[in-house]
Amino acid sequence: MKIAISCQGPNLSDSVDPRFGRAKGFAILDTDNDAYEFVDNTQNLNAPQGAGIQSAQNVAATGAKVIITGHVGPKAFTALEKGAIKIFLTGNGTVEDAFSDYKNGKLEEASGADKPGHW
């Protein structure tokens, strides 16, 4: 299974990016074969609108079934939900920390957006 984590850089030691739609990128971890890749999201950093929806499409294109991020707005939440991608929210930490917390059952699945749009 592929898990996406919003991140501030291309390394597993980089911090989780608290913003889903305007994250610098996504760490994609494949638990079936221990593979890792970084997917750049800079095209959405300065988007005037639609960053959450575009980012959800980017994550879906990777085949990820789970996203771990700091916060998610209502449009992004709906887009991810329609793509059958489960959303887990986390606080500060590294990509490695977030993945470890997920594997150890320390993160709860989000039941809705936790931020208004355009925050």
C-alpha positions in Angstrom: 0.0 0.0 0.0 1.2 3.5 -0.7 1.1 6.2 1.9 1.6 9.9 1.1 2.9 12.4 3.7 2.9 16.1 3.1 6.4 17.3 3.6 8.7 20.3 3.4 11.5 18.6 1.5 12.6 15.4 -0.3 14.1 13.6 2.6 12.6 11.3 5.2 14.2 13.5 7.9 12.4 16.6 6.6 9.4 18.0 8.5 5.8 17.2 7.8 4.3 20.2 6.0 1.3 21.3 8.0 -0.5 22.5 4.9 -1.9 19.8 2.6 -2.8 21.8 -0.5 0.2 24.1 -0.4 2.8 21.5 0.8 6.1 21.6 -0.9 5.8 18.0 -1.8 4.6 14.5 -0.8 6.7 11.6 0.5 5.3 8.5 -1.0 6.1 5.3 1.0 5.2 2.0 -0.5 4.8 -0.5 2.3 4.7 -3.5 -0.1 8.3 -3.1 -1.3 9.8 -0.5 1.1 10.2 2.0 -1.8 10.2 5.8 -1.4 9.8 8.7 -3.8 9.3 12.4 -3.5 6.5 14.1 -5.5 7.0 17.8 -6.0 4.0 20.0 -5.4 5.5 23.5 -6.0 3.0 24.2 -8.7 0.4 24.6 -5.9 2.4 26.7 -3.5 1.2 30.0 -4.9 -2.0 29.0 -6.6 -4.7 31.6 -6.0 -7.3 28.9 -5.5 -7.8 25.2 -6.0 -4.5 24.1 -4.4 -6.2 21.5 -2.2 -8.1 19.9 -5.1 -5.0 19.9 -7.3 -2.9 18.4 -4.5 -5.5 15.7 -3.9 -5.3 14.8 -7.6 -1.5 14.7 -7.4 -1.7 12.3 -4.4 -4.3 10.1 -6.1 -2.1 9.9 -9.2 0.6 8.2 -7.1 -1.8 5.4 -6.1 -1.6 6.4 -2.4 -4.5 5.1 -0.3 -3.6 7.2 2.8 -2.5 10.8 3.3 -0.8 12.0 6.5 -0.7 15.8 6.8 -1.0 18.6 9.4 -4.3 20.1 8.2 -6.8 19.7 5.5 -9.5 22.1 4.2 -13.0 21.3 3.1 -12.5 21.1 -0.6 -9.4 18.9 -0.3 -11.1 16.7 2.2 -14.0 16.1 -0.2 -11.6 15.4 -3.1 -9.6 13.0 -1.1 -12.7 11.3 0.2 -14.1 10.9 -3.3 -10.7 9.3 -4.3 -11.0 6.8 -1.5 -7.9 8.2 0.2 -8.0 8.0 4.0 -6.8 11.1 5.8 -4.8 11.1 9.0 -3.7 14.3 10.8 -0.5 14.8 12.7 1.4 17.5 14.5 4.9 18.6 14.0 7.7 16.1 13.3 9.5 14.4 10.5 8.2 12.3 7.7 9.8 9.3 9.5 8.0 10.2 12.8 4.6 10.5 11.0 5.1 7.2 9.3 6.1 5.5 12.6 3.1 7.0 14.3 0.8 5.7 11.6 2.3 2.2 11.7 1.9 2.1 15.5 -1.7 3.2 15.4 -1.1 6.6 17.1 -2.9 8.6 14.4 -6.7 8.8 14.1 -8.5 9.0 10.8 -10.0 12.4 10.1 -13.8 12.6 9.9 -13.8 16.0 8.3 -11.8 19.1 7.4 -10.1 20.7 10.3 -9.5 24.1 8.7 -11.6 26.5 6.6 -10.7 27.0 3.0 -7.9 29.4 2.0 -6.1 29.4 5.4 
